[in-house]
Amino acid sequence: MIRAAYDVTALGDSLHGGIAQVCYQTLLAADQHPDIAADGFYRANRPAENLKEEVPLRKLGLTTGWRVKPFDIVHGLCHRLPRLRGGRTVYTLHDVWSLYPNKYQSAGFQKKIGPRMRRELIAADCIITDSETTRDNLLNLDLVLPEKVHVSHLGVTMPATEVGIHPDTDITEAIGDRYVLFVGRLEYRKNLPHVIEAVREMPSMHLVLVGEPGFGYDEVKMHLAQMDSDRLHLFDQISDVQMADLYSNAVATLLPSWEEGFGLPILEAMSHGSPVITCDRSASAEVAGQAAVLVDPTDPAASRDAIIRMLDDSEFRSMLIAAGRERAAGFTWVLYFERVVEVYESIL
């Protein structure tokens, strides 16, 4: 039996973020695994109202690490290693944006977070990345040896009902039957100007954005102002049923990020039968494979052309939907955690 501790602090921030999903699914899988005795910890200064009762959780205070028995594995899932006594440490790296100067984060945030991340990545016994892309990005920084870094692709929960079986919710009835969907934080890295430009010149097409504001949102707002207000629909947090409805009824899901560490919305869209348009590089291309339309992130006209083709060519759209569902079915949380356990066993 492997006694494992997990930092799942991101669960207290939002249940809709990518890291929060990884925290929840990892802790749930660990709690159900016959060879893992799991404890989840969250930092005491973070909100707890979002934390789910079906996973084992404890508040991590300043003295907690000295009041619990040592663990075999201490696993940081939130870009931070928890201060707990343990034999071996595992660091899940979702992306490298805090480790080098870029336009995706503020200089102040990088100055605060980057040095600690570097120290902990170097100190960790092993590192797990969500994608080959993130592994390559990390190794290009020459911080750690290649044999220390492992990849475990994230998963997606396939819907229990077939696409189109569940009834429409009020959210899609209010929007109409022709809309393009974007899901993700409303920030510079997600390339929202591309999304807006692709849809803006299609008079009958609505645009639905689901996400909370992030870094660079002031610039995003300027681009949003270029879109007809009656065709623009913004949602920050919605229910899982509403999200499934939005995915399954969208003409397409458009996700042209400049860079991604993985890209869970790609798989979520595919699993719900939405054809996907995403960028032709970074982890987006790795996750989407040949089951999406891949476009240059600098070319919104290419996305517009893909949307028009989906409207005009039902066979093409149906092919993308089928390919996407097959692609998404290959990414499961069971496979993800099996790989994580293999990493544990390799260092114990």
N, C-alpha and C positions, 0 to 999 in steps of 0.2 A: 504493500500500500504506500503510495506517494502522498505525503502531506504537503499540500500546496496552498500558498497564500497569494491573493490577487488584489492589486490596487484597481478598484473599479470606480474611482471618484467621478469620472465623467457621467455616470448614471445619475448623479445628483444635479447635473446641469440641464440635461435634456435627454429624453428617450429617443429623439428623432435624429440625433447626430450620428455620424459614422462610427466614431470612437465609442460612443455610448452603446451602439448596437454590438460592437465587438466585445465590450465589457459584459453585457448581458448574456450574449450567446456563449461566450467562453465560460463564464461562471455557471451558467445553467448546464452546459455540457460536462463541466468538471464535477458538479454536484451529482450528476446522474451516472458518471463513469464508475465502473466497479473497482478500478484500481487507484482512484483519486479520492482523497479526503480533502475537501475544498473549504476554504474560508475566504470571503470577500471583505475587503476593508475599504473604507472611504474616509478621506481626510475630514477632520472634525469641523473645519471652518467652511465647509461647502454645504449647500442646501441638501436636505434629505427627503423632501416631499415627493420626488419622482422615483425614489428607490423602490424596487419591486419586492414584494414579500416572498415570492416563490424561489428566491435565491438566498443562500446563506450570507448575511452581511453583518459587519461590525464596524463601529466607528473607530477610526485610527487617530488616537490622541498622542500627545508627546511621549507618554510613558507606556503606551500599549505594547511596543516592541519588547519591553522587558517584563511584561506581565503575562505573556503567552509562551507556550513551549516553542522551541526552535522548529522551523519548517524544513522540509527537504528541498522545496522549491519556493522561492519568492519571485513572483512574476509581476512586473510592472506593465500594465496595459494602457496607461495614460501618459506616456512620455515622461515617466518618473518612477524610480524604484522606491517602494515603500520601505520605511525604516523598521524592518522586522528582522529578527534573528532567523537565519536560514543557512542551509549548507551551500546551495547554488542559486545564482540569480539569473533571471531571464528578462530581457528587455524587448518588448514589442515596439518596433519602429514603424509608424504608419506613413511618415513622410520625412523629408530632410529639409523642409523650408526654413527651420530655425537654425540651420547649421552653416549657412552661407548667405551673403548679401543678395537680396532679390526684391521684387516688387510685391511679393505676396504677404509680407508682414511688415510692421513698422520697425524701424531701427531700434527703438526703445524696447520693444517686445523681444527682438532677437538678442539684444544685449543682456536682457534679464534671463531669458530661457536658454539661449544657445550654449553658454559655458557649462551650465549644469548638465545639459544633455550630453555634451561631449565627454565630460567626466564620467557620467554614468554609463555611457556606451562603451567607453574604454574599460571601465571596471567590471561590467557585467560578464558573467561566464559565457553567455551566448546571447545572440540577438535573433529575433524572428521578425521578418518583414512580411507585409501583406502581399507583395508582388515582386517579381524579378526586377521590375523597373526600380523600385525603391532599394532593393539590394544593390543593384548596379550604381545607383546614385550615391549610396553610402560608401561603397568601395572606391569610387572615384575621388572621395575626400581623403583617402589614405589614413583613416582613423583607426581601423581595426583590420585584422587578418581575414581573408576570405573564408577560411574554414570555421570561423566563429559565427558566420551569418547564414541563417536558414530562411527558407521561404515557406509560408503556409497561406495559400490563397483563402480569402474569406468566402463565406457562403451566403446563400439566400434561402429564405423559406418559401417554397413554392405554394401558391394559393390552393386552398382545399377545394374550391369550386372551379369549374372550367370558366374560361374567359367568356364574359357575356351572360353567364347564368345568373349572377347576383343582380338584384334590382338597382336601378340608378338611384343615387342619393340626391338630396336637394342641391348639392354643390354643382353637379354637372347640369342639372336642369336649369340652373341660373345662368350658366355660361353659354350653353348652346352645344351644337353637335360638331362644330369645326374649331378646334383649338390645338395649338402646339404647347407642349408641357415642358417646363424646366423645373428640376428639383435639386436643391442644394443651397448652400449659404450664398447670400447675395453679396459677393465680394469680387475684387479685381481678378483673382486667379480663375474664377469660373467663366470669365469672358462673356459677361452679359451683353456688352455692345454687339457682339456677333449674333446673339439670340434675337435681340431687338431688331437689328438691321435685317435679319433673314425674314422676319414676320411682318415688319412695318409696312412693306409695300405690297402686301397681300390683303386687299380691303375687306375680304369676307372672312379672314382668319383671325381668331382671338389668340391671345397669349396668356398662359397661366404660369405664374411663378410661385413655387412653394419653397419657402426658406426664410431664415432670419438674416438681418443685416450683418455684414462682416467688414473686414478691412477694405477700405476703398469704396464704401457705400455711397459717399457723397458724389463720387464720379458716376457711379451706377445710376443714381437718381437723376442726374442730368440727362442720361441716355433714355431713362424711362419716360421723361417728359416729352420725348419725341414720338411716343406711341399714343395713338388715339385712346383717350381715357376709357371710353366705352368698350374698347376691345382688350383692355389690360386688367388682369385679375391677380391680386396679390394675396397670398395666404402665408402666415408664419407657422402656425401649428394646427394640424387637422387630425382627425381620427384615422385609424388604420383603414376602416371601411371606406371613408371618403378618399383616402389616398389610393386605395385599390380601384375605386371608381374612376378617379382622374386618370390613372395609368391606362386602364382598359378601354377607355373611350376617347383617348387622345388620337389625333391624326398621326402624331409622332411625338417622341420624347427627344428633345434637343439638348445635348450636353457637350458643348465644345470647349471644355476647360483648356487653359494653356498647359497645365500639368495636373496630374492626379497621382496620389499614392496608391490608390486602388480604383475606386469608382463604384460604390455599392448601388447608386441609383440606376446604373446601366443594367445590372442584373435584376433589380427590382422591376424596372420597366419591362424587360424581356419576359420575366416570369408572369406578368399580368397581361401579356399579349400586346404590348405597345412596340411598334417598330422604333428602332433607336438610330439617331444620327449623333455621332460623337467624333472626337478629333482623331487624327491619324498618327498620333504619337503618344509617348508617355504610357502610363498604366492603362489609360482608356483604351488604347488599341490592343494592349495585352489582354484585357478582360473581355472586350467585345469580340475579338477574333474576326472571323468572316461573317458574323451574324448581325452586323450593323452596317450602315453607310458611314464610311470614314471620310472625313473632310479635313482640309487644311484649316486650322483655327483662325487664320487671317483672311479666310474667304467665305463670308456669309452668303454670297450668291450661290455657292455650291450647296449650302444647306437649303436655301430657298428652292433650288432646282430639285433637290431630293424630296422636299415636301410636295412640290407640284407633281412630281412623278408618282408619289404615293396616292395622290388624289385622282390622277388620271389612269393609273395602271393598278387595278385591284389585284392582279396576279402577282405583281412585284411586291406589293404591300403584304399580301398573304404569305409569300415566300419568306419575307423578313420576319414576320410574326412567328412562323413555324421554326425558322432557324434560331430565332432568339429564345424561344421556349426551350428548345433542345440545348442551347448553349447554357442557359441559366440552370437547367437541371443538373449539369455537371459540376456546379459549384454548391456544395452542401456544407452546412455547419458540422456535420458528422465527419466528413473528410478533413475539414479544417482542423478539428480538434484531435483527430487521430494523428495528424502530422505533428501537432503540438506535443502530444504525449511521446511520440518518437524522439523529439528533441529532448524532452526531459530525461528519457531513458539513456540517451547518448551521453549525458553529462553527469549522471549519478554513478 
